[in-house]
Amino acid sequence: MVPCGDGVGGEAGAVSVHGQQYFCIYDPLTGDPVRCSFDDSISLEKITELLTRHARVRVSGPVKCNRAGAPVHVRVASFREIPAQKDLPQIKDLHAAGVNIAQGVDSVTYIREMRNGK
């Protein structure tokens, strides 16, 4: 495993207090578990409550990834609940609201300018 970031997010789905305490969150794209180890400064009760609701969470702390670059372990420094996918604005909502992130600029030009730092 190699260091590869400082946080990941996914659905909380498992907890263990046997030996080293950890819980797992599951990658929303692959469904693969990411083991999240934690110490007594993290509330086991809050983690259990999130698991019971199958809540989505964002954990912060040093991340280790496998050779393919996928996160496999986080040493949790903090965590927070994030909204369920169904509760987030959907593309149709953005269109209905008239949101135009390109502000009238052609999308190809807009992306090119973003890549060039303009």
URCOR-V422760 format. One record per residue. N is the residue number from 1. RES is the residue in three letters. SS is DSSP state (~ for helix, > for strand, _ for the rest). NEAR is the number of other ideal C-beta (glycine too) atoms within 10 Angstrom. D_FIRST is the distance of its C-alpha to the first C-alpha in Angstrom with 2 decimals. Layout:
BEGIN
n: (N N)
res: (RES RES)
ss: (SS SS)
near: (NEAR NEAR)
d_first: (D_FIRST D_FIRST)
END
This chain:
BEGIN
n: (1 2 3 4 5 6 7 8 9 10 11 12 13 14 15 16 17 18 19 20 21 22 23 24 25 26 27 28 29 30 31 32 33 34 35 36 37 38 39 40 41 42 43 44 45 46 47 48 49 50 51 52 53 54 55 56 57 58 59 60 61 62 63 64 65 66 67 68 69 70 71 72 73 74 75 76 77 78 79 80 81 82 83 84 85 86 87 88 89 90 91 92 93 94 95 96 97 98 99 100 101 102 103 104 105 106 107 108 109 110 111 112 113 114 115 116 117 118)
res: (MET VAL PRO CYS GLY ASP GLY VAL GLY GLY GLU ALA GLY ALA VAL SER VAL HIS GLY GLN GLN TYR PHE CYS ILE TYR ASP PRO LEU THR GLY ASP PRO VAL ARG CYS SER PHE ASP ASP SER ILE SER LEU GLU LYS ILE THR GLU LEU LEU THR ARG HIS ALA ARG VAL ARG VAL SER GLY PRO VAL LYS CYS ASN ARG ALA GLY ALA PRO VAL HIS VAL ARG VAL ALA SER PHE ARG GLU ILE PRO ALA GLN LYS ASP LEU PRO GLN ILE LYS ASP LEU HIS ALA ALA GLY VAL ASN ILE ALA GLN GLY VAL ASP SER VAL THR TYR ILE ARG GLU MET ARG ASN GLY LYS)
ss: (_ > > > > > > > > > > > > > > > _ _ _ _ _ > > > > > _ _ _ _ _ _ > > > > > _ _ _ _ _ _ ~ ~ ~ ~ ~ ~ ~ ~ ~ _ _ _ > > > > > > > > > > _ _ _ _ _ > > > > > > > > > > > > _ _ ~ ~ ~ _ _ _ ~ ~ ~ ~ ~ ~ _ _ _ _ _ _ _ _ _ _ ~ ~ ~ ~ ~ ~ ~ ~ ~ _ _ _)
near: (11 9 9 15 14 12 16 22 17 23 20 24 15 13 16 12 11 6 6 10 17 19 27 17 28 17 15 11 8 10 10 14 16 22 17 27 15 22 10 7 8 18 12 13 7 13 22 14 13 22 18 9 12 11 17 20 21 14 25 17 19 14 21 16 17 13 7 6 9 14 24 16 17 25 16 22 15 12 24 11 14 15 10 12 10 6 8 10 11 10 8 8 10 12 10 10 9 6 10 11 9 13 6 6 13 9 9 9 10 16 12 12 12 11 8 7 5 7)
d_first: (0.00 3.78 6.94 9.03 12.10 14.37 15.32 15.67 18.71 19.96 22.29 22.07 22.49 21.58 21.72 21.51 23.00 22.83 20.99 18.38 19.58 17.55 18.50 17.07 17.84 18.12 17.38 20.94 20.51 18.54 19.24 15.71 14.91 12.60 12.67 14.33 15.05 18.23 20.97 24.73 25.18 24.07 26.93 26.35 29.61 28.52 25.28 27.48 30.01 27.55 26.30 29.94 30.63 27.52 27.12 24.65 22.68 20.73 18.35 17.65 15.26 11.94 9.46 5.68 5.33 4.95 6.85 9.85 9.14 9.78 9.05 8.10 8.72 11.29 13.16 16.52 19.02 21.38 22.03 24.98 26.55 26.86 29.73 29.70 29.61 33.27 34.23 32.92 35.35 35.41 36.37 39.89 40.25 39.41 41.93 44.53 44.11 44.62 41.34 41.00 37.97 39.24 42.52 44.70 42.92 42.12 38.49 37.70 39.17 37.43 33.92 34.80 35.98 32.87 30.69 33.06 32.87 36.44)
END
